[in-house]
Amino acid sequence: MSARILFPGSNIALKTPAYLVEQTERFYRDVVGLRPAGSRRSYQFGEMTIWLDEVPGLSQPEAWLELQTADLDRARAHLADHGIAAEPVEDLPPGYQGFWCRSPSGLVHLVSLEGE
């Protein structure tokens, strides 16, 4: 059996319409009781971190997931072999080692270099 190319990352981005951000933050903080993860609007979710990202003009929330890999080129080729192309979904910070793609259902994934 070959080594896994992709594996779960530690981040979940909840892209949230501006009109729902405060209520969503209160839900995770006050109702669910999640601990802040250190950054504004981020909360520990087990071993993962939920990031609440306010997106003006968005009509409904979206969940974006992170996948990690030890080899970005191999991961990109593996996904392409399965009909999944890298997409310029959102700008990444300069020098960031990663790319975006979507699952067949349209769910956005950040594929990042392990440890990034």
C-alpha positions, 0 to 999 in steps of 0.5 A, spaced: 500 500 500 502 506 498 503 512 503 497 517 503 498 523 499 493 527 502 490 527 510 486 532 514 489 539 516 487 542 522 483 548 520 476 549 518 474 556 515 466 557 516 465 563 511 459 567 514 455 572 511 456 579 515 449 579 518 450 572 521 457 573 524 456 575 531 450 570 532 455 565 530 460 567 534 456 567 540 453 560 538 460 557 538 463 561 544 457 561 549 452 556 547 457 550 545 462 553 550 468 552 545 475 555 547 478 561 543 484 559 539 488 565 540 486 569 534 480 573 533 474 569 531 477 562 532 476 557 536 478 550 538 474 544 536 477 538 538 484 538 535 482 542 529 481 550 529 474 553 527 475 560 524 469 565 523 471 569 516 466 574 515 464 575 508 460 581 506 455 579 500 455 572 502 448 569 502 449 563 506 455 560 510 460 555 507 465 550 510 472 550 507 476 544 509 484 544 510 488 538 507 495 537 508 500 533 504 508 532 504 508 533 497 504 539 493 506 537 486 504 529 487 498 532 491 496 536 485 497 531 480 493 526 484 487 530 484 488 532 477 488 524 476 481 524 479 478 530 475 480 535 481 483 541 478 487 547 483 483 553 482 484 560 484 479 561 489 482 566 494 488 569 494 494 566 499 499 570 503 505 571 499 510 565 499 504 560 502 505 553 500 499 551 498 493 551 493 485 551 493 481 546 490 473 543 490 470 537 491 465 534 486 460 537 491 463 544 490 466 544 497 472 548 498 479 545 500 485 548 502 491 543 500 497 546 504 504 543 505 504 539 512 506 544 517 504 550 513 
